[in-house]
């Protein structure tokens, strides 16, 4: 037996295509945000068509978060503000905004740091 026969096999993990990764993230966010939009405290506005429209806009925007991170942050922020101004409260209703802002931060830092450290050109 050669030395290579004794070494453990390494699995190559390939990243998901960007749209599929965005769809997975949007689905997970929807799983947490949807139930929070549905249930609300008595005395506050209950979920109706406007609430679900704003929910769909904010979660739907996450489908293109890697392609247009700034636009997605603006859209999800506007939807979150719309829900708050409409009178709907919920702790997880701002989750799409948090995900979009973290995506923008990773995109900005991820694109500049490797090039600067590798010395392959201007940032």
C-alpha positions in Angstrom: 0.0 0.0 0.0 1.2 3.4 -0.8 1.0 6.4 1.6 -1.8 7.9 -0.3 -4.0 4.8 0.3 -3.8 5.3 4.1 -4.7 9.0 4.1 -8.3 9.8 4.8 -10.4 10.9 1.8 -11.2 14.6 1.7 -14.5 15.7 0.5 -14.6 18.7 -1.7 -17.3 21.1 -0.4 -18.6 23.3 -3.1 -20.4 26.5 -2.3 -24.0 26.9 -3.3 -24.7 29.0 -6.3 -25.5 32.6 -5.2 -29.2 32.5 -6.0 -29.7 29.2 -4.3 -27.8 30.4 -1.2 -30.0 33.5 -1.2 -33.1 31.4 -1.4 -32.0 29.3 1.5 -31.3 32.4 3.6 -34.7 33.9 2.6 -36.5 30.7 3.6 -34.9 30.5 7.0 -35.7 34.2 7.6 -39.3 33.6 6.5 -39.5 30.7 9.0 -38.7 33.0 11.9 -40.3 36.2 10.7 -43.6 34.8 9.4 -44.9 33.4 12.7 -43.9 36.7 14.5 -45.9 38.7 11.9 -48.9 36.5 12.4 -49.0 36.6 16.2 -49.4 40.0 17.9 -50.3 41.5 21.3 -53.9 42.5 21.9 -54.3 46.2 21.5 -51.9 46.4 18.6 -52.7 46.0 14.9 -53.1 42.4 13.9 -51.7 40.8 10.7 -53.7 41.7 7.6 -53.0 42.1 3.9 -50.6 45.1 4.3 -48.6 43.2 6.9 -48.2 40.2 4.6 -47.4 42.4 1.6 -44.6 44.1 3.6 -43.4 40.6 4.8 -43.3 39.3 1.2 -41.4 42.4 0.0 -38.8 42.2 2.8 -38.2 38.4 2.5 -38.5 38.5 -1.3 -35.8 41.2 -1.5 -33.4 38.8 0.2 -33.5 36.6 -2.9 -31.1 39.1 -4.6 -29.1 40.1 -1.5 -25.7 39.0 -2.9 -26.3 40.8 -6.2 -27.6 44.2 -4.9 -26.8 44.3 -1.1 -27.4 48.1 -0.8 -30.7 48.0 -2.6 -31.8 45.1 -0.5 -30.9 46.9 2.7 -32.9 49.9 1.6 -36.0 47.8 0.6 -35.9 45.6 3.8 -35.4 48.7 5.9 -38.4 50.5 4.2 -40.6 47.4 4.7 -39.6 47.2 8.4 -40.3 50.9 8.9 -43.6 50.5 7.1 -44.7 47.7 9.4 -43.7 49.8 12.5 -45.5 52.9 11.2 -48.5 50.7 10.3 -48.7 49.7 14.0 -47.5 46.1 13.8 -45.0 45.1 16.4 -42.8 42.1 16.7 -39.3 41.2 17.8 -38.3 39.3 14.7 -39.9 41.6 12.1 -36.5 43.4 11.7 -34.7 40.1 10.9 -34.6 40.7 7.1 -33.0 44.1 7.7 -30.3 42.6 10.0 -29.6 39.9 7.4 -29.3 42.4 4.6 -27.1 44.7 6.5 -24.8 41.8 7.5 -24.6 40.7 3.9 -23.6 44.2 2.9 -20.9 44.3 5.5 -19.5 40.9 4.4 -19.6 42.0 0.8 -17.7 45.2 1.4 -15.1 43.6 3.7 -14.9 40.3 1.7 -14.1 42.0 -1.6 -11.5 44.4 -0.3 -9.5 42.5 2.4 -8.2 39.6 0.3 -7.0 41.9 -2.6 -5.2 44.2 -0.2 -3.5 41.4 1.7 -2.5 39.6 -1.4 -1.1 42.8 -2.9 -2.7 42.1 -6.2 -3.8 45.7 -6.9 -5.6 48.7 -5.6 -8.6 48.3 -3.4 
